[in-house]
């Protein structure tokens, strides 16, 4: 749906909760954390609907990223789970169900994985990512460069179809 196309926060939550959960799963690496983050984001969108209604998806994604940043800054880790639904119109779905690419993302640290997911799958600029994460743009750029090197090395040993992934 287009920006502002939702009548109210409840309609937005019903339509986008699964996509937000998949996004959070890619960001956090944990199905349990993804559920928490997506629900927190929906609640915050609902609480701040006047502010968020113009682009509730972007608002919810920012909530997910900032809450996850707080979590990895506290160095809290959980074991990832593979029980997330898949929808073909969601860029996160293909990654979550692709074992080799998912494993490559899990090899990254949470800050690097966050930058890769936001930049490659969701097309955020480094400046936008820096604003979301609260880091300088140079830090975001460095994390992305390190993540690319790591992903390239990990994916070099996998199937040729995986190596062609943009990155």
Order of alpha helices (4+ residues) and beta strands (2+ residues): alpha-alpha-alpha-alpha-alpha-alpha-alpha-alpha-alpha-alpha
